[in-house]
Structure formats: structure tokens, C-alpha cells
Amino acid sequence: MDHLKPVQWSDALSVGVKLIDNEHLLLFSIYNDLVTALRTDRPLLLAKRVVEELAGYATYHFAHEEELMKAFQYPDFDAHRREHEKLIGRLMEIDQNLGRSKANITNVVEFANILVGNHVMRTDVKLADFLKTRMPSGYQPFDVTLDDGPGVAL
């Protein structure tokens, strides 16, 4: 696991929307916990705990992104949501199989790289670029409410 490195937050990782950036920061923190877990003498046990935490928080974060996409009528909503569904499905599959063998740790590493490298740095940057053109000046969506149905409380 020497090739797996913690993610150091930088402006290059920022998508420029505070809510999304703050949630990505926590996702990266969980990812870094995973890197640490995989370097211990009990990687399977610790990685399983971190993967479960990652699945829960990713679901929460994806719901926020989807609420923003609906509120601002993001044209690529369906494709972005399908990507979220695939990521969560893959994460659940990894979680179910993780305790079976050390070989499954490779799946965790691959997933983490897809989440950070592909989804955040490509798909979410595209979403953030769109949101920045649609949000009122100075508006930051900290008050997104998922219980109230579609829309953003302005």
C-alpha cells in the first residue's frame, strides 16, 4: 500500500462552491483514514470500518449535490445521478466483499482513486462550474434542506 498516498487539500481540489468543498474535504479525510488503515497490521478490519463510514458519508454528500442540481436545473442531472448510484453500488459491493480476503483491498484502492480522481476532479468540477454561473452573487448553499423536497431555501 506504499503507492497509496493521503490526499492533501489544496486550492486545486476546490470546486469553488463552499458546501461541496467542505463535504469533499470530509470525504478526503475519510479517504486518508482509509490510507492509514491499510498501512496497519489489521488492514481488513480497519478498512471495513472506514469503507462503511465512507459509504454513509458519500450517500449524504451525493444527496446534497443532487438537491443542488435539481434546484438549479442542472442539464446533466441524470448522468451525474447515475454516476452517484454506480459509485454507491460499487462501494456497497466492496464493503460486502472486503472481509473475505486481502486481495479485496485492491478494490478499495481502485474505488478511492475513481472517487477522488474521476468523480470529484471531473464530474463535480463540471457541476461546480455550472452552479457558479447560476447561483446569485455571494450565495452559498449552506441552507439546503433535504427534508423539504426539491429546492433551495434562499
Number of C-alpha atoms within 10 A of each C-alpha: 11 7 7 16 11 15 14 10 13 8 8 8 17 19 21 15 19 15 18 24 19 13 18 21 18 16 20 20 17 19 25 19 18 25 24 18 19 23 14 12 9 10 18 20 14 17 24 22 15 22 23 16 15 24 19 14 16 22 14 13 20 20 15 20 22 19 20 24 23 16 16 16 14 16 12 13 17 13 11 20 16 11 15 21 14 12 20 18 13 16 22 16 12 20 21 13 15 21 16 10 9 11 12 15 21 13 18 23 18 11 17 22 15 14 20 17 13 14 18 20 16 13 16 19 19 14 21 21 13 17 19 16 10 13 13 10 8 7 12 15 17 14 10 20 15 15 6 9 10 15 16 17 11 10
